[in-house]
């Protein structure tokens, strides 16, 4: 569970710094339901841009931001529903849109969930420590952004092979940037760097998204409820929630699946990964091109016992569809041959590479279970094409200008041609086998104990379910923190 022990002397320092910098912290309940956000905060947000480095943008770490660059408030969860002519399945696939978070990615929420409990308890010293954000890209961006808003110094760690856009943005926000060898599947190298920092520096605290239960809790509380609301907004009295399909990076977003399975007991949770790095499918390994997922281990925060299926996606398919959805010839094909409206085509730019992989998982899931027109499958678009313009340039340089025949091939092969291969339904023993893989990363390498690992399986009331029940206590600490600074009362 999340440690909520109070360090009074450090907490006093955090309160002083927050007061000096004008930091007011939202509660989890407010991020889940922005109707609870005070009117005076909403009034001030109307003059603030979505990506502005302003502490009040902490109140925009929500799925319900108005989809506008500046001055927006809140509405329904940001979603798109994919046309059946695109997906090739009868089931309704709804996609949660991460583009309209600050930083353009929902990982800013995961980072909030990790840092804020440490800040309001005094377990992290904002006056002398730096928050270290080890990541394959978007999490360290979210962590650096939150750190800036919360008046905290930050260190971003990410593989050197990640997209240029991530590094360019971090140079403006993060205090330090450390590039580690490799690409998205080289998490061991990131862990090695965090071990080095722990051993050589006294001024850092590591926020490891793969083991921080605040990551899990934010998605359980905020993402899970947002997906449920999006489903219940569907105008179909016969609609049934079939499940949620999510690729695993840190596995934090899978926490939403725990909430959804509690709310809709007949639904399923499917986890996706790259076929080129099939850790869950076959205990395999390898490099791949789906940025932000597939890290050659089972994250500590993944509740494997509650996972129903593994789906592997060939990384060639998201790369091909990135071009189909964003090159002019591809967009023209989707309008002229597939029958999408120009407006529908434009919303496909809300998908980054991992978002496209999530969509493909949902399609394979719908085909496998032979879902019908009243079945609803949910997934998440972590970020948008804005983070991958350099990848599109690289693809054009490598393969030449995108042509109509390329669009026809990619649509038929990488989208309509998705099959039910490389999928694995998980029974009890399958799940236990995958859970046991955690031992080799977390016990042998990262200092966890075998007893803690067993607790995740046999005693969930004090692990995953225990964390789920901590949100009220954390919100109470946030409310008290704001009361002590006096900033909210003074607005």
N, C-alpha and C positions, 0 to 999 in steps of 0.2 A: 504494500500500500504506500501511498504518498506520505512521507514524514511531515507532520504538521507541528513539530516541536518548535516552540518560540525561543529565539535568541534575543532577549530584550535589548541588550546593548547595541547589537548590530541593527536591530529593527529601528531603534532611535535614529541611527545614522541614515537609514533608508528613508525614514519619514522626513528628516531635514532636507535631504537632497530632492525628494519628490516635491516638497513645498517650494524649494528654490526654483525648480524647473517647471512648475505648473502641471504636475502629473496627477491625473485622476484616473483610477483603474476601474474598468467595467467589471461587473460580475458575469459569471458563466450564464446566469439566468437572463441577463440583459442581452448578451450576444445571441442567445437562442431565441429570445423574444424581444426585439427592439422596442416594442410598445412600452416596456418597463424603463427605458432610458429617459432620464429627466428632460423635460421640454427645453430647459435652458441649454442643455448640451446640443440638442437637435437644432436649436436656433443658430448656434455658433457654427455647426457643421455646414450650414448652407453657404458659408464663405470659405470653405476649405476644400482643396482638391483631393481626389481619392488617394493619390500617392504622396501627398504632401507630408513632409516630416514634421508633423504637428501631434502633440500628445493626444489630442482629441480624436485622432484617427484610430486610436485603440478601440473606440466605440464602433468602428466599421469592420472589425474582425468578425464578420457575420456573412451568412449566405444570402441575406435579405437586403443588401445594399441596392439602391436604385442604380440601374446600369448606365451611369453617366460619369464623365470624368471629373466633374467638379460640382459641389453644392448639393449632391443627392442626399436623400434621407433613406427611407426603407419601404419595402413592399413585400410581396410574396417571395419565396425562395427563387433565386435565379436558375431557371432550367430551360432546356430545349427538349422537345420530343422529336425523335428521328422518324422521318417518313418511312413507311413500309417499302416504298419503291427503292429506297436507299439500302435498307437493312436486309431485305429479302426474307424477312420473317413476319409472321402475323402478330406476334407479341408486341406490345407497346414498350418502347425503350425510352426512358426518361433519363436525361443527363444533367447532373448538378454542375453549374458553371462556376469555375474558380476565377475566371478572368476579372470579376468585379470585386475581388478583395484588394486591399492595399497590397502592393507588389505584384498584383495580377495572378496570385496563386494562393490556394487555401492553406498552404504550409505555414503561413503567418499565424494561423490559428493553433496549429500544433506547437509552435514555438511559444506562443502566449501561454498555453497550458503547462509548459515545462518551466518557464521562468517565473511567472507570477506567484505560484505557491511558495517558491524559495524567497522571493522578495518580501512578501507580506508576513512571513514568519521570521525573517532575519537570518535565514540559513545562507543567503547570498548577500555579500556586502557590496552595495552599489558604490560605495565611496573608495574602495581599494581593490576590488576584484574585477576581472574581465570575464564576461560570459563567452565560453567557447562553443561554437556551433559546428560540430562535425557532420558532413552532409555530402550527398551526391549532387547538390545544386540548390533546389528551391528552399529546403529547410534552413540552410545557412543564410539565404536571402531574407527569409521571414524572421530568423533570429536576430540578424543585424538590424533589420528595420524596427522590430520591437525594442531592441536594446536602445536604439537611438531615441525612440519615443519615451522609454522609461528611464532615460538619463543614465544608461549603463554603457560602459565600454565593451566592445565586442571583438572577437576573433573568429573569422570565417574560415573553415577548412573544407575544401572540395577538390575532386580530382582535376588534374590539369587538362584532361581531355573533354571537359564539359563545354557547353556552347559559349561562344565569345560574349553573348549578351549578358550572361550571368556575371562574368568577370567585370565587364564594363560597368554594370550597375553597382556591384559591390565596392568598386573603387571609390564611389561617391558616398557610401553609407558605412561600411565596416571600418573599424579601427585598424585591424590587421587582416591580411588575406594570406592563407597558406595553401599552396597548390601541391597536392600529393600525386604520386605516380598513377597512371592508368585512367580509366573512365568509370562509368556508372557501376560496374560490377566489382570494382576494386575497393571494397569497404575495409578489408583487413589492413590495407595501407593507411586508411584514415584512422583506424583504431590504434595502429602503431604510433602515429603522430600524436594522438591524445595521450598515450602512455608516456611518450617523451616529454610532453608539456607538463604532465603531472610530476614527473621526476625532476625536472629542471627549473620549474617556475613556481613561485609561491602566490602569484597574483591571478591565478586562473581557476575557474570552476567549469567543469565539462558538463554540457547539457546534451547527452547522447540520446538522440531521438529513438534509437533502436531499443533502449531500455527504460526511458523516462515514462512513467505511467501518466504523467500529465498530458502527454501526446495522446495516449489511449483515451483518457477521460474527456479531453476536449471534443474528440470525434464522437465518443459515445453520447455526450450530452448535447452537443451543438449540431454536428453533422447528421447523427441518427435522427434527431427530431426534425431537422430540415427536410430530410428525404421523406420521412413519414408525412409531413405536411404537403410536400409536393405530390405525393401519391394521392392523398385525400382531396387535393384540389382537382383531380381528374373528374370530368363530368361523365362518369359511367357508373351507374348504380350496380353493375355486375362486375366491376373491376376487382381483381384479386392480386394481392402483392405476392409475386412468385419468388423474388429474391433480389439480392444485390451482388454485383460482380465488380471486384476491385483488384487491381494489380498490387503486389506487395513491394514497397520500397522499405520504409521503416515499419510498415504494418499498422501504423496509427489509424489510418482511415478504416481499417477493418473493425475497429472498435464500434463504428456506426452499425456494423452488422450485428453485433451483440444486442444493441438496443432494438434493432428492427426485428430480430428473431424473438425477442421478448414480446414485442407489440403484435407481431404477426407470426404466431407459432408454427404455421405450416410453411413459412418461407425458408429459403436457403441462402447460405453465404458461400460464394465462390471466390477463390483467390487466384489471380493470374500472375504469370511470370513469362519471361522470354524463353522460347524453345531452345535458344542457344545457351541458356544458363538454367537448366531444369532442376533446380535444387529440390523443390517440393515434388515434382513429377517423378523423377528417377534418382534423386540424390546426386544429380549431376552438377556441372560447373562450366564456366566459360565466359567469354566476352560477348557483348551484344550492343545494340544501338538504340534500345528503348530507354532514353535518359531518365534516371530517377528511380528505376525499379531493378529487381533481380540482383541481390547483393551477396549471393553465395553463402547465405546462412539463414537461419530462422530467427527473426527478431524476438527479443525477450517479451515485447508487448503484444505479440501475436497469440491470441487465445485459440490455439490449434484445436482444442477439444470441441470448439463450437463451429468449426469450419467443415463444410459439406463437400466441397469439390475443388480440385486443382485444374486450371486451364492454362495451357502453354500456347503462346502466340509467336509465330515466326516473325523475327524483327524486320524482315523484308517487307511485310505487309503494312505496318504503320509508316514506314519510310515512303513506300509507294503512295499511300493514301495522303500523306502530308503534301505531296505534289498534286495529287488529284484535287484535293480540297482547296488549294491555294494558288496554283498556276492558272493563268487565264484560259488556256486550252482545256484544262480540267474543269473549271467552273462552267465554261460554255457547254461542255459535254453533259454535265449534270443537269443543266437547264434544257438543252435541246433534245437529248436522248433519254434521260431518266425522268424528266418531267418535273424537276424541282423548280420552285420559284426562285428568282434572284435573291429574294430575302432569305429563303431557307438556305441557299448556298452560302450566303455571307455568314450565317451563324456557324457554319462548319469551321470557320477560323477560330472559334472558341476552343478547339481541340489542339493541344500540343501533342507530342509524340506519345506520351504515356496515356493521354486522354483517348487517342485513337485506339491504343491497345485495350483500354478499358471497354470501349465500344465493341471491339471485336470479341472480347470475352463475353459480353452480354449477348451478342449474336449467336455465338457457339452454344452458350447456355440455353438460349431459347430453342435452338435446333435440337439439342440433345434431349431436352424434356418435352419436345413437341408442343410448345406452348401456343395457345390460341389467342384470338383478338381481345379477350378480356383479361389476359394475363399481363402483368406489368413487371418489367425488370428495370432496376435502377442502377446507375453507375455514376462516376464522378469524372469531370474534366478538370484535372488538377491545375493546369495552366493553359495558355493559349499559344497560337502560332507566333505571337510577339517575341517569345523566347527562342525562336528557331529560325529567324530570318537568315542567319549565317549558314544554317544547315541547308536551306533551300538554295542559297548561292553555291554552296559546295556541290550539291547534287546537280545543279545546272552545269557547273564546270566539268563534272565527271561524266555526265551522260548527255549533255547538250540540251538544247531548247526543248521544252515539253510540247509534244505534238498531240493532235486528236487521237491518233492511233495508240499513243501511250496511255491516254485517258481511258480508252475502251479496254485496253489490256488490263490496266490496274483495277478498273471497276469490276470487270468480270472475274479476274483471278484473285485479287486481294480483298475484295468486299463480298460480292455475290458468291464467290467460290469458297467461302469459309465452310469447313467441314467439322464433323464431330470427332476428329482424331486428336491425339495428344491431350486427352481429358481423363481425369481420374476421380471417380466418386469415392468418398472416404467413409469407410466403416470405422468402428471403434478401434480396431487394431491398426488401421492405416493412420488414424489421427495420433495414436500413441507413438507409432514409429516416427512420425514427423516431429512430434513434441520432443522425443528423445534426442533428436539432432541438436537441440539447443545446448545439450551438455557440452559439446565439443567447442562451441564458441564461448558460452557464458560461464561455464564452470571451469573448464581447462584454461581459458584465455583471459576472461574478464572478471574473475574474482567472485562470482556467485557461488552458492553452495548447492550440493545435490538436494539438500532438504528444501531449499527455496524452489528448486525446479519441481520437486515432487508436490509441493504445496500448490503450484499452478495447476496441477492435474487433479489432485485428490481433495484439495481444500480451497476451492474457488471463493468461498465466503470470505476468506481473508486475503485473496489476491484480486482477481478481476472483479468479482461481485463486490468485494470490499471497497475497491477503488470507486466503483460506480456510486456507492453510497456516501462518498466523501465530498461531493460537490456542494452540499449545503454548508458544510463546515468551512470549506474554502471561501465560499461567497460571504460567509459571516466575517471571515478575516479581512476580506477585501473591503467590505462595508466599514469595518472598524478602522482600517488603514486610512480610508478616505475621510472618515470622521476626524481622525487625529491630525491629518494635514489641514483640515478646515477649508480646503479649496472648493469643494463642491458646494458647501453651504455659503461660500463667499461669492459665487457666480451671480 
